[in-house]
Amino acid sequence: MDLLISLIINGLATGMLIFLLAAGLTLIFGLMDVLNFSHGGLFVWGAYTGVFTYIITESFIVGIMVAILTGMVLGFLMEKLIITPVYGNHVQQILITLGFMLVLQEMIKVVFGPNAIPVKVPDYLAGSWEMGEVIIIKYRIFIIVVGFIVFGVFHYILTHTKIGLIVRAGVMNKEMVQALGINIKKVFLFVFMTGAALAAIGGMLMAPYSGSIYAEMGMEFAILGFIVVVIGGMGSFSGSLLAAILVGLAGSFMAYYIPFLSLAVNMILMAIVLIFRPQGLFRMAKE
Amino acid sequence: MKTSNLVSKYHVLFLIILLFLIAFPFVADSRTLTILFTQIFIFSILAMSYDILLGYTGIVSFGHAMFFGIGAYATAILLNTFEPTIGVFIGSIAVGIVLSGFVSFLVGLLTLRLKSHFFAMLTLAISGLLLVVAEKWRTVTKGNDGFTFRAPDIFKDRIVFYFCVLACLVIVFLILRRFVQSPLGRLLIAVRENEQRTRSLGFKTLHYKVIASVVAGVIASLAGSLYAVSLRFVNTSVMAMDITLDALLMTIIGGVGTLVGPIVGSVVIEFAQHYLSGLARDFPIFERWIIFFGIIYILAVIFFPKGIVGSILQALSKWKSKHEDRKIFALEKDKEHSP
């Protein structure tokens, strides 16, 4: 029983981190029809700048703030410089965002050095609760809570505010939204920056969870993000939450029971979904 | 008359380059350069095979390294278990080709129905999966540590190997040129330009895309086999994303949609890599030379989507048409003046 609970908490925490990455990916894809292969670069830049500030100021909150800021600035620059010139051309988009991923990843090594940086959990989140046999690590609960808060806030924004209405309408039919007199380019930029900021938060939260950060973790997590987006359905926000939890849980259970398959299981899951249900598990066929 | 004249000009150029490459190891007695050229030839083969997918069929695959890896491991494992003779070497190339042909057929059949984004992601995932398998299956692959093996004795002489790889490059180039100029190759270009229209003309585009992916996979496997022999060592890095990225960079910078482009790209990149990592001793920033490539590559995608060779060809044809226009203009003027 205690094993089951800790595996579930592990899986949920990992799932939430992937969700933060996938949420941005899925919104950007749904709205702008751009698959951002450099999303993992934003993730890792969020982690590094956040941790850097966290180590200097010794305040985890300030670290998260800086990570968000980095994400937004990078998102802004990327949308303006990299994405705008290649709108509508899928092959070029794939190529250019992958190239930017390379640059982001190598820049990390130039700015912060090529070695992994160890990160400690802040004092007030360190330690664990013991409930009888079950040991619950506080930081994992923190990640899960943050993940659900982010989901709640974004879900509220998407369903109950005007900007959310515009974004949802844009996902369905962007030409129509533009015809109604809304500057869709601005909405694109806004969504891109938000998605980048979400990835950066994910990276920052990831840092104390895994204990150390390194430049290549962006690509590793980006692959998980892609898998989640495919399983959840491109452009579906709640779908990406469910898929992220699924992938997180599958990963944590497999790592315990069949370690050999732990990475393969996600790939196999994605392959099956893509072959039999290319629109994603949680998405109705084009409403 | 005019075009045949032009074609023969290109032929002469190729012949001169080929003669230079044949004479090179005898004239310049430099071990480093011979090895560098061998490396360039191998990566040219890989990049050309990648261009069949990217440049001719218009599909972006992020899993090309797996075929390279299959070839490299087939050769390494067979040479390690049997006697390192030339026969085993050729046999191992055949085994690698059959294996990657099979894998690329299977993967292509499953994934090529999907749109470009999904295809790119799925190939990324599948090659990631294969990399993990290679790392975990230590009894065969020895994982990330890799293993050394003995190459056939005849390849001990670097120059012999140089000529062997050069011959492979020329043969692959000729075969692929024949391939892209065949009706099948034209069809692949049609798929790249407008898949829907090709389909509505009655062609099963999936079949042709699978054929393209098999051809690309098979040639990549050959490159992998040669690569393994050139290093006499193999580890899981032959399957890593880096190999795919190298092929991608070479193709994009050299010129997509031409066969000469990838070769030019691999010359540029291998030389730059060689000299930039040499510079790194004085300027540490050059240790991260990939940044410069990333930036050049992004700029190339935005401003020179045709790459070096494509841009040159475009400029040439523009110049030629201008030239021709002027001629026609002059002719017409003559006509006007003549009674």
Interface residues (C-beta under 8 A of the other chain):
Chain A: F29 L35 F37 I82 P85 V86 H90 V91 Q92 I94 L95 I96 L98 G99 F100 L102 V103 E106 M107 K109 V110 M219 I223 F226 I227 V230 F260 L263 A264 M267 I268 M270 A271 L274 I275 P278
Chain B: L54 G58 V60 F62 L110 T111 L114 K115 S116 H117 F118 A120 M121 L122 L124 A125 I126 G128 L129 V132 V133 K136 M241 L245 L248 I252 I285 R288 I290 I291 F293 G294 I295 Y297 I298 V301 I302 P305
